[in-house]
Amino acid sequence: MRYHLLGRTGLRVSALGLGTMTFGSAAWHADPGQARQIFRRYLDLGGNFVDTANIYGGGASEELVGRFVEETGARDRLVLATKFGGPVDATDPNGRGNGRKHILSALEASLRRLRTDYVDLYWLHLWDRMTPPEEVMSTFDALVRDGRVRAVGLSDVPAWWTTKAQLVADHRGWEPVAALQLEYSLLQRTIEWELVPAARDLGMSVVAWSPLANGLLTGKYSPDGGEGRLTRGWPGREPAPTERDWAVVEALREAAEAIGCHPAQLALKWVTGRDGVAGTLIGATTVEQLEANVGALDVEVPSSVGRTLDEVSYQVPTVFPHNVYARFS
């Protein structure tokens, strides 16, 4: 395993973090026994970065992670991360979002489920399009000062809001944003337009989620059919793969065969090597999947293969002002 500093903090996270959205009881989850094996094997492989959220499995993911951390006695060596913001009570108007009331109540509930008195990294899960960054960042700062949170991050936020939040924190002397958790893969590169440059300029790392594009980059799918779902996101939430997507999948499959690795490993290796990426979250429902994914770190990618993947996956800016810049690049 390799480790990287998170933003401008002294916190070191493993290059591959264990995403635990797959821990729970739904049909696509790893059951508690499988989840325990995956968790323990991840620690054996040198991983130290475990990521969950209060809404994963309706809290089941946090409960399982908390149980496994306690069983292994690994709390001090782990960078334990969780998130707030998603809906936890449909009858409570403050049971979701980024307001101070919800942040505090969500953290208290997460700490109980995780069986710990602090989290190493606390994420805003999703921008609610209402709460001002001053409220979020002042609350984050208070949580760091009282010891319940060690570092803070933002997930799935626009670049302008991210920038404002970081500059407000800097101006007020508050705890800065250490990292941004963003969707990033060979099929989703639009964060390179503004979010990645903002992160680099403002001292934030990128933590990538869905590096395999919800499984489409595993190589087991084709336009004519294949296993499982053929959407890049949850059913009904994302469009079906485009011709460009299938071109990327085919190029990835051919490149992986040429260098002797699995397409998923090559896709993961590509993300882990991108500018500003400190951690890449991998999910697994079996130990075998986990081991194969961690093996991506050992894949040697010739520069010619890297260039081919960059070219076939590049998303040409089509919105203003990026379309203007493209004409002069």
ABEGO torsion letter per residue (X at the ends): XBBBBBEABABBBBABBBBAAABEABAABBBAAAAAAAAAAAAAAGBABBBBBAABGGGAAAAAAAAAAAAAGAAAABBBBBBBGBBABAABAAABEABAAAAAAAAAAAAAAAGBABBABBBBABBAGABBAAAAAAAAAAAAAAGABABBBBBGBBAAAAAAAAAAAAAAGBBBBABBBBBBBAABAAAAAAAAAAAAAAGBBBBBBGAAGGGAAAGABBAAEEBEBABABBBGABBBBBAAAAAAAAAAAAAAAAAGBBAAAAAAAAAAABBGBABBBBBBABAAAAAAAAAAAABBBBAAAAAAAAAAABBBBABOAAAAAAAAX
